[in-house]
Amino acid sequence: MKLDVGGGKKRRKGYTSIDVGDYGNNIVGDFRTMKFEDVSVVRSFFLLEHYSRKEAITVLQQWHSWLKDEGTLWIAVPDFEYICKNFDIHPYWMTRHTFGSQGEDSWGFHLDGWYEDKIKKLFPALGFEIFEIKRFVSRKYLPNIEVLAKKVEPNPEALERYLNKYPN
């Protein structure tokens, strides 16, 4: 099974889609209340930034529990480092990409920033071996990071060191 978590209105061939909105997804509801086993791929683009640092770690741990051994985590998030570097070029769009669209629903707000160094430190501690990180631009100038990682054993000591260095 391949899961697309929080994909909104977009359908991806070969994926079971989960979203809180009823957009014709295969599963409608809060994925945090769900359990899956032996998932080969968890794909989630532009979702982690909607959670606090603490909650995002819990979400990543949940996805880790769903994946089969050496299953793939495939995520994308706004690249906060490059948002800062590009602020002078497009202040409005960089601010919006940082804090979200802030529309009528609660999901329009971003609660945390992601950047390459953070991902490289946190993911291995949570049991994700990164095999690809790439930057890409969406909507002409919005900087993002895409990460592909495989499930491995978590490193509780490394996670404790990370949390002590970067407390919530």
C-alpha positions as CSV (number, residue, x, y, z in Angstrom):
1,M,0.0,0.0,0.0
2,K,1.1,3.5,-0.8
3,L,-0.4,6.4,1.2
4,D,-0.7,10.1,0.2
5,V,-1.3,11.9,3.4
6,G,-2.8,15.4,3.3
7,G,-2.9,15.7,-0.4
8,G,-6.1,17.7,-0.6
9,K,-7.9,17.6,-3.9
10,K,-5.0,16.1,-5.9
11,R,-5.1,12.3,-6.6
12,R,-2.0,10.3,-7.3
13,K,-2.2,7.1,-9.3
14,G,-1.4,4.1,-7.2
15,Y,-1.8,5.9,-3.9
16,T,-4.6,5.7,-1.2
17,S,-5.3,9.3,-0.4
18,I,-6.1,10.5,3.2
19,D,-7.3,14.0,4.0
20,V,-9.5,15.7,6.6
21,G,-11.4,17.4,3.7
22,D,-13.9,15.5,1.7
23,Y,-12.4,16.0,-1.7
24,G,-13.1,12.6,-3.0
25,N,-10.3,11.0,-1.1
26,N,-10.1,7.3,-0.4
27,I,-10.1,8.0,3.3
28,V,-11.6,11.1,4.9
29,G,-10.5,11.9,8.4
30,D,-7.6,12.8,10.7
31,F,-4.7,10.4,9.8
32,R,-3.3,10.9,13.4
33,T,-6.2,8.6,14.6
34,M,-5.4,5.9,12.1
35,K,-3.2,2.8,12.0
36,F,-1.7,1.1,9.1
37,E,0.8,-1.7,8.7
38,D,3.3,-2.7,6.0
39,V,3.0,0.5,4.0
40,S,5.6,0.7,1.2
41,V,5.4,4.5,0.7
42,V,4.2,7.4,2.9
43,R,4.0,10.5,0.7
44,S,3.1,13.9,2.2
45,F,3.8,17.2,0.5
46,F,3.3,20.4,2.4
47,L,1.8,19.0,5.6
48,L,4.6,18.9,8.3
49,E,4.8,22.7,8.4
50,H,1.2,22.8,9.7
51,Y,2.3,21.2,12.9
52,S,4.3,22.4,15.9
53,R,7.8,21.0,16.3
54,K,6.6,18.5,18.9
55,E,3.6,17.4,16.9
56,A,5.6,17.0,13.7
57,I,8.0,14.7,15.5
58,T,5.0,12.6,16.7
59,V,3.6,12.6,13.1
60,L,7.0,11.4,11.7
61,Q,7.1,8.7,14.4
62,Q,3.6,7.6,13.4
63,W,4.5,7.4,9.8
64,H,7.6,5.4,10.7
65,S,5.3,2.9,12.5
66,W,3.2,2.5,9.4
67,L,6.1,1.8,7.1
68,K,7.3,-1.7,6.4
69,D,11.1,-2.3,6.8
70,E,13.0,-0.1,4.4
71,G,9.7,1.5,3.3
72,T,10.0,5.0,1.8
73,L,9.0,8.3,3.3
74,W,8.6,11.0,0.7
75,I,7.9,14.5,1.9
76,A,8.1,18.1,0.8
77,V,8.1,21.3,2.9
78,P,8.8,25.0,2.4
79,D,12.5,25.6,2.6
80,F,12.9,28.2,5.4
81,E,16.6,28.8,4.8
82,Y,15.9,29.8,1.1
83,I,12.8,31.7,2.1
84,C,15.1,33.9,4.2
85,K,17.7,34.2,1.4
86,N,14.9,35.3,-1.1
87,F,13.0,37.6,1.2
88,D,14.2,40.8,-0.5
89,I,13.2,39.5,-3.9
90,H,9.6,38.7,-3.1
91,P,8.7,39.8,0.5
92,Y,5.0,39.1,0.2
93,W,5.3,35.6,-1.2
94,M,8.2,34.6,1.1
95,T,6.2,35.7,4.1
96,R,3.1,33.8,2.9
97,H,5.2,30.7,2.2
98,T,6.6,31.0,5.8
99,F,3.3,31.5,7.6
100,G,0.8,30.0,5.3
101,S,-2.2,31.4,3.4
102,Q,-4.1,32.0,6.7
103,G,-7.4,31.3,5.1
104,E,-10.7,30.6,6.8
105,D,-9.7,27.1,7.9
106,S,-7.1,26.3,10.6
107,W,-5.0,24.5,8.1
108,G,-4.0,27.7,6.4
109,F,-1.3,28.4,9.1
110,H,2.3,27.1,9.2
111,L,3.5,26.5,12.7
112,D,7.2,25.5,12.1
113,G,10.0,26.0,9.7
114,W,12.0,23.3,7.9
115,Y,15.4,23.5,6.4
116,E,18.1,21.0,5.2
117,D,20.3,20.9,8.3
118,K,17.3,20.3,10.6
119,I,16.1,17.5,8.4
120,K,19.6,15.9,8.2
121,K,19.8,15.9,12.1
122,L,16.2,14.9,12.9
123,F,15.3,12.3,10.4
124,P,18.1,9.8,11.2
125,A,17.3,10.1,14.9
126,L,13.7,9.2,14.1
127,G,14.7,6.2,12.0
128,F,14.8,7.6,8.5
129,E,17.9,7.2,6.4
130,I,17.9,10.0,3.8
131,F,18.8,9.0,0.3
132,E,17.8,12.1,-1.5
133,I,17.3,15.8,-0.6
134,K,16.6,18.2,-3.4
135,R,15.4,21.8,-3.6
136,F,12.7,22.8,-6.0
137,V,10.7,25.9,-6.7
138,S,6.9,26.0,-7.0
139,R,4.6,28.8,-8.2
140,K,7.6,30.5,-10.0
141,Y,9.6,31.4,-6.9
142,L,8.6,29.6,-3.7
143,P,11.6,27.5,-2.4
144,N,10.9,24.0,-1.1
145,I,12.8,20.9,0.0
146,E,11.8,17.4,-1.1
147,V,13.2,14.4,0.9
148,L,13.2,10.7,0.2
149,A,14.2,8.5,3.1
150,K,13.9,4.8,4.0
151,K,12.8,3.4,7.2
152,V,15.6,2.1,9.4
153,E,15.9,1.7,13.2
154,P,15.4,4.9,15.2
155,N,18.2,6.2,17.3
156,P,16.7,7.2,20.7
157,E,19.9,8.6,22.0
158,A,20.3,10.9,18.9
159,L,16.7,12.0,19.3
160,E,17.3,12.9,23.0
161,R,20.4,14.9,22.0
162,Y,18.4,16.7,19.3
163,L,15.5,17.5,21.7
164,N,18.0,18.7,24.3
165,K,19.7,21.0,21.8
166,Y,16.5,22.2,20.2
167,P,13.8,22.1,22.9
168,N,10.1,22.8,22.1
